[in-house]
Amino acid sequence: MSEEIIQPAIDVEATIRAAGDSEDLIRRLVDAGEHSEDIHATIKRNTDHLGIVLGKEEVASSGSPRLAGFQEAVTLGEAFIAE
């Protein structure tokens, strides 16, 4: 007998709010223009977080206008780290 794993429903609004914090942090760090291992690690953690959030079907199908900004922040952060 196999057990079915049931994923709990996510709070889409809370998830989007938390992702907004990651977006804001990425944008602030990129705008500051300072490079260091710590800054790059912070940006990487936050771009990874946004990538996970953007990959959640509930979030993707929410139609939130913030999703485009999240994707843009991921692109900005990844480009900044690659400089």
C-alpha positions in Angstrom: 0.0 0.0 0.0 1.5 3.3 -1.1 0.8 6.5 0.7 -0.2 9.5 -1.3 1.7 12.6 -0.4 -0.7 15.5 -0.2 0.9 18.9 -0.6 -0.8 21.6 1.5 -2.4 24.4 -0.3 -0.2 27.5 -0.4 -1.3 30.9 0.6 -0.7 32.6 -2.7 -1.0 36.2 -1.4 1.5 35.5 1.4 3.8 33.8 -1.1 3.7 36.8 -3.4 4.3 39.2 -0.5 7.4 37.2 0.5 8.6 37.1 -3.1 8.2 40.9 -3.2 10.8 41.2 -0.4 13.2 39.1 -2.5 12.5 41.3 -5.5 13.1 44.5 -3.5 16.4 43.2 -2.1 17.7 42.1 -5.5 16.9 45.5 -7.0 18.5 47.4 -4.1 21.7 45.4 -4.3 21.9 45.6 -8.1 21.3 49.4 -8.0 24.0 49.8 -5.3 26.4 48.2 -7.8 28.8 46.7 -5.3 30.2 43.2 -6.0 31.3 40.8 -3.3 30.9 37.1 -2.5 28.4 37.9 0.2 26.3 40.2 -2.1 26.4 37.7 -4.9 25.3 34.9 -2.5 22.5 37.0 -1.2 21.3 37.8 -4.8 21.6 34.1 -5.7 19.5 33.0 -2.8 16.8 35.5 -3.6 16.8 34.8 -7.4 16.5 31.1 -6.5 13.6 32.0 -4.2 11.8 33.9 -6.9 12.4 31.1 -9.4 10.8 28.6 -7.0 7.8 31.0 -6.5 7.4 31.6 -10.2 7.4 27.8 -10.7 4.5 27.3 -8.4 1.3 26.7 -10.5 -0.9 28.5 -8.0 1.3 31.6 -8.2 1.7 31.4 -12.0 -2.1 31.1 -12.5 -2.9 33.8 -10.0 -2.6 36.5 -12.7 -0.7 38.8 -10.2 0.7 41.8 -11.9 3.8 41.3 -9.7 5.0 38.2 -11.6 6.6 40.2 -14.4 8.6 42.2 -11.9 9.7 39.0 -10.2 11.0 37.6 -13.5 12.7 40.9 -14.3 14.4 40.8 -10.8 15.7 37.3 -11.5 17.1 38.4 -14.9 18.7 41.5 -13.3 20.2 39.5 -10.4 21.6 36.8 -12.6 23.1 39.3 -15.0 24.7 41.2 -12.1 26.3 38.1 -10.7 27.7 37.2 -14.1 29.4 40.6 -14.5 
